[in-house]
Amino acid sequence: MKEFIKRLMLITAVVLAVTSLMALFASQYFTSKCFLIALYFVLSTALVCGYVHKLVQKNPRVFSSMFLLITFGQMFVHIVVLFLFLLINKDMGTYKTVLIYYLSMYLIYTIFGVLSMMRMVKQANKK
């Protein structure tokens, strides 16, 4: 689990560095709410992978039946949060930027989360 946290923090540092550069050079399109989006994805990825880690520690075979449910549930929650965020954020000047940024964060953290979950299952199966 420590290795997962290190990788998550590394990816988050890269994401925040790129986000800061975007804020610096494209401030007319960028909103500070993008930092909140990045924080949301870090926390949601940590929570889901932490839950999966506990699930895998109990019984690695349960994970395979729960994987699709976990992934679908996470996707559904992200869609609802995006919808609510866009309803609250009425600024049309940053609307497209926020949408693109959110979807980029979804892609990055979903790929990271799935790879991390697969790694956790492989390590649990070796034991």
C-alpha positions in Angstrom: 0.0 0.0 0.0 2.9 2.3 0.7 4.1 1.9 -2.9 0.6 2.8 -4.2 0.6 6.0 -2.1 4.1 6.9 -3.4 2.9 6.5 -7.0 -0.3 8.4 -6.4 1.6 11.3 -4.9 4.1 11.2 -7.9 1.2 11.3 -10.4 -0.5 14.1 -8.4 2.7 16.1 -8.3 3.0 15.9 -12.1 -0.6 16.7 -12.6 -0.4 19.8 -10.3 2.8 20.9 -12.0 1.1 20.8 -15.4 -2.0 22.4 -13.9 0.1 25.2 -12.5 1.7 25.8 -15.8 -1.7 26.0 -17.5 -2.8 28.5 -14.9 0.3 30.6 -15.5 0.3 30.6 -19.3 -3.4 30.2 -20.2 -5.1 32.1 -17.3 -7.9 33.4 -19.6 -9.2 29.9 -20.1 -8.1 28.4 -16.8 -10.0 28.4 -13.6 -8.7 27.8 -10.1 -11.5 25.2 -9.7 -9.2 22.8 -11.7 -7.2 22.4 -8.6 -10.3 21.2 -6.8 -11.0 18.8 -9.6 -7.4 17.3 -9.2 -8.0 17.1 -5.4 -11.3 15.3 -6.0 -9.7 12.7 -8.2 -6.8 12.1 -5.8 -9.1 11.5 -2.9 -11.6 9.3 -4.9 -8.7 7.2 -6.3 -7.2 6.8 -2.9 -10.5 5.8 -1.3 -11.4 3.3 -4.0 -8.0 1.7 -4.2 -7.9 1.6 -0.4 -11.2 -0.2 -0.4 -9.9 -2.6 -3.0 -6.7 -3.2 -1.0 -8.8 -4.3 2.0 -11.0 -6.4 -0.2 -8.0 -8.1 -1.8 -6.4 -8.8 1.5 -9.5 -10.6 2.7 -10.0 -12.7 -0.4 -8.3 -12.0 -3.8 -10.9 -14.0 -5.7 -13.7 -11.7 -4.5 -12.0 -8.9 -6.4 -12.5 -10.4 -9.8 -16.3 -10.5 -9.3 -16.4 -7.1 -7.8 -14.1 -5.3 -10.3 -16.8 -4.4 -12.8 -19.1 -3.2 -10.1 -16.4 -1.1 -8.5 -15.4 0.4 -11.9 -19.0 1.1 -12.9 -19.8 2.6 -9.5 -16.8 4.9 -9.7 -17.7 6.0 -13.3 -21.3 6.7 -12.2 -20.1 8.8 -9.3 -17.7 10.7 -11.5 -20.5 11.5 -14.0 -22.8 12.7 -11.3 -20.0 14.9 -9.8 -19.2 16.3 -13.3 -22.9 17.1 -13.9 -23.2 18.9 -10.5 -19.9 20.7 -11.0 -21.0 22.0 -14.4 -24.4 23.1 -13.0 -22.7 25.1 -10.2 -20.0 26.5 -12.6 -22.0 28.9 -14.8 -19.0 30.7 -16.2 -19.2 29.9 -19.9 -15.7 31.2 -20.6 -14.2 28.3 -18.7 -16.9 25.8 -19.3 -15.0 23.9 -22.0 -11.7 24.1 -20.2 -13.2 22.7 -17.0 -14.9 19.9 -19.0 -11.7 18.9 -20.9 -9.7 19.1 -17.7 -12.2 16.9 -15.8 -12.2 14.3 -18.5 -8.4 14.3 -18.7 -8.2 13.8 -14.9 -10.8 11.0 -15.2 -8.7 9.3 -17.8 -5.4 9.7 -16.0 -6.6 8.6 -12.6 -8.8 5.8 -13.9 -5.9 4.2 -15.8 -3.7 4.7 -12.7 -6.4 3.2 -10.4 -7.0 0.1 -12.7 -3.3 -0.6 -13.0 -2.9 -0.2 -9.3 -5.8 -2.5 -8.5 -4.4 -5.1 -10.9 -1.0 -4.9 -9.2 -2.6 -5.4 -5.8 -4.4 -8.5 -7.0 -1.2 -10.0 -8.5 0.7 -9.4 -5.3 -2.1 -10.9 -3.2 -2.2 -14.0 -5.5 1.5 -14.5 -5.0 1.1 -14.9 -1.3 
